[in-house]
């Protein structure tokens, strides 16, 4: 029982970390009056999805197979977020080669285009996505996001292994 309680606390902490990252991004956005690009918004959505998965894993005492499945989904979500962050970082590193405009807004894309076309536009990300508006210790937001996704993926893996042994 003791291991289950500590694993639950770790899942809850991971949930808080995911939503804390999104809250920090919103704070930075409003404090510095930044307009998030589609890739920024995508990363926020992935952080929130990962947080919900951690919360679900914390409160649902599942059979081992289902718990392992949740761990795999958490890992895949973190890897997907890392992929988006890498794409965003790449755009920033190649901003001279990228067109100067990120295109239409995120809401407009999903309201006016079929899902496949909207997703293609989101991941094409250009101009605004290439802008480096804020850094922390020399790291851009996508770099910080990548570090966070990798860390949260590692936490999911470690917690999943602990839970499998419980």
C-alpha positions as CSV (number, residue, x, y, z in Angstrom):
1,X,0.0,0.0,0.0
2,X,2.8,2.4,0.8
3,X,4.3,2.1,-2.7
4,X,0.9,2.8,-4.2
5,X,0.4,5.9,-2.2
6,X,3.9,7.3,-3.1
7,X,3.3,6.4,-6.8
8,X,-0.1,8.2,-6.6
9,X,1.6,11.3,-5.2
10,X,4.2,11.2,-8.0
11,X,1.4,11.0,-10.6
12,X,-0.4,13.9,-9.0
13,X,2.9,15.9,-8.9
14,X,3.3,15.1,-12.6
15,X,-0.2,16.3,-13.3
16,X,0.5,19.6,-11.4
17,X,3.8,19.9,-13.3
18,X,2.0,19.6,-16.7
19,X,-0.6,22.2,-15.9
20,X,2.1,24.3,-14.2
21,X,4.0,24.4,-17.4
22,X,0.9,25.6,-19.3
23,X,0.2,28.2,-16.6
24,X,3.8,29.5,-16.9
25,X,3.4,29.7,-20.7
26,X,0.2,31.7,-20.2
27,X,1.9,34.0,-17.7
28,X,4.8,34.6,-20.1
29,X,2.3,35.2,-22.9
30,X,0.4,37.8,-20.9
31,X,3.3,39.4,-19.1
32,X,5.3,40.0,-22.3
33,X,2.2,40.4,-24.6
34,X,3.3,37.6,-26.9
35,X,1.0,35.9,-29.4
36,X,1.4,32.1,-29.4
37,X,1.9,30.4,-32.7
38,X,0.1,27.2,-33.7
39,X,3.0,25.0,-32.5
40,X,3.0,26.8,-29.1
41,X,-0.7,26.1,-28.7
42,X,-0.2,22.5,-29.9
43,X,2.5,21.9,-27.2
44,X,0.1,23.4,-24.5
45,X,-2.6,21.0,-25.6
46,X,-0.2,18.1,-25.4
47,X,1.0,19.1,-21.9
48,X,-2.6,19.3,-20.8
49,X,-3.4,15.9,-22.4
50,X,-0.4,14.4,-20.6
51,X,-1.5,16.0,-17.4
52,X,-4.9,14.4,-17.7
53,X,-3.4,11.0,-18.3
54,X,-1.2,11.4,-15.2
55,X,-4.3,12.4,-13.2
56,X,-6.2,9.4,-14.5
57,X,-3.3,7.1,-13.6
58,X,-3.2,8.6,-10.1
59,X,-6.8,7.9,-9.2
60,X,-7.7,4.8,-11.2
61,X,-6.4,1.7,-9.5
62,X,-6.2,-0.4,-12.6
63,X,-5.2,-3.9,-13.4
64,X,-1.5,-4.3,-14.4
65,X,-2.3,-4.6,-18.2
66,X,-4.4,-1.4,-18.2
67,X,-1.8,0.4,-16.1
68,X,0.9,-0.6,-18.6
69,X,-1.3,0.6,-21.5
70,X,-1.7,4.0,-19.7
71,X,2.0,4.2,-19.3
72,X,2.5,3.5,-23.1
73,X,-0.1,6.2,-23.9
74,X,1.7,8.7,-21.6
75,X,5.0,7.9,-23.2
76,X,3.6,8.3,-26.7
77,X,2.0,11.6,-25.7
78,X,5.3,12.8,-24.3
79,X,7.1,11.7,-27.5
80,X,4.5,13.4,-29.6
81,X,5.1,16.6,-27.6
82,X,8.8,16.3,-28.0
83,X,8.3,15.9,-31.7
84,X,6.3,19.1,-31.9
85,X,8.9,20.9,-29.8
86,X,11.7,19.7,-32.0
87,X,9.9,20.9,-35.1
88,X,9.3,24.3,-33.5
89,X,13.0,24.5,-32.5
90,X,14.0,23.6,-36.0
91,X,11.9,26.4,-37.4
92,X,13.6,28.8,-35.0
93,X,17.0,27.6,-36.0
94,X,16.2,28.1,-39.7
95,X,14.2,31.3,-39.4
96,X,16.1,32.9,-42.3
97,X,14.8,30.1,-44.6
98,X,11.2,30.3,-43.4
99,X,8.5,32.4,-44.8
100,X,7.8,35.6,-42.8
101,X,4.3,34.8,-41.8
102,X,2.9,31.9,-39.7
103,X,-0.4,32.0,-41.6
104,X,-3.9,32.2,-40.2
105,X,-4.7,31.7,-36.6
106,X,-5.2,28.4,-34.9
107,X,-9.0,28.9,-34.3
108,X,-9.5,30.0,-37.9
109,X,-7.7,26.9,-39.3
110,X,-9.9,24.4,-37.3
111,X,-13.1,26.3,-38.0
112,X,-12.6,26.7,-41.7
113,X,-10.5,23.8,-42.9
114,X,-11.0,20.0,-42.8
115,X,-9.1,18.4,-39.9
116,X,-6.3,17.0,-42.1
117,X,-5.7,20.3,-43.8
118,X,-5.8,22.2,-40.5
119,X,-3.2,19.8,-38.9
120,X,-1.0,20.2,-42.0
121,X,-1.1,24.0,-41.6
122,X,-0.4,23.8,-37.9
123,X,2.7,21.6,-38.4
124,X,4.0,23.6,-41.3
125,X,4.4,26.5,-38.9
126,X,6.5,29.3,-40.3
127,X,7.2,33.0,-39.5
128,X,5.7,33.6,-36.1
129,X,6.7,30.0,-35.1
130,X,10.3,30.9,-36.0
131,X,10.4,34.0,-33.9
132,X,12.3,33.8,-30.6
133,X,10.4,36.1,-28.3
134,X,11.6,34.9,-24.9
135,X,14.4,32.8,-23.4
136,X,15.4,31.5,-20.0
137,X,19.1,30.8,-19.4
138,X,19.6,31.0,-23.2
139,X,17.0,28.4,-23.9
140,X,14.0,29.1,-26.1
141,X,10.4,28.0,-25.2
142,X,10.5,25.0,-27.6
143,X,13.8,23.9,-26.1
144,X,12.4,24.2,-22.6
145,X,9.3,22.3,-23.8
146,X,11.5,19.6,-25.3
147,X,13.3,19.2,-22.0
148,X,10.0,19.1,-20.1
149,X,8.5,16.5,-22.5
150,X,11.6,14.2,-22.2
151,X,11.5,14.6,-18.4
152,X,7.8,13.8,-18.2
153,X,8.2,10.8,-20.5
154,X,11.0,9.5,-18.2
155,X,8.8,10.1,-15.2
156,X,5.9,8.1,-16.9
157,X,8.3,5.3,-17.6
158,X,9.7,5.2,-14.1
159,X,6.2,5.4,-12.5
160,X,4.9,2.8,-14.8
161,X,7.6,0.4,-13.8
162,X,7.0,1.1,-10.1
163,X,3.3,0.6,-10.5
164,X,3.8,-2.7,-12.3
165,X,5.8,-4.0,-9.4
166,X,3.3,-2.9,-6.8
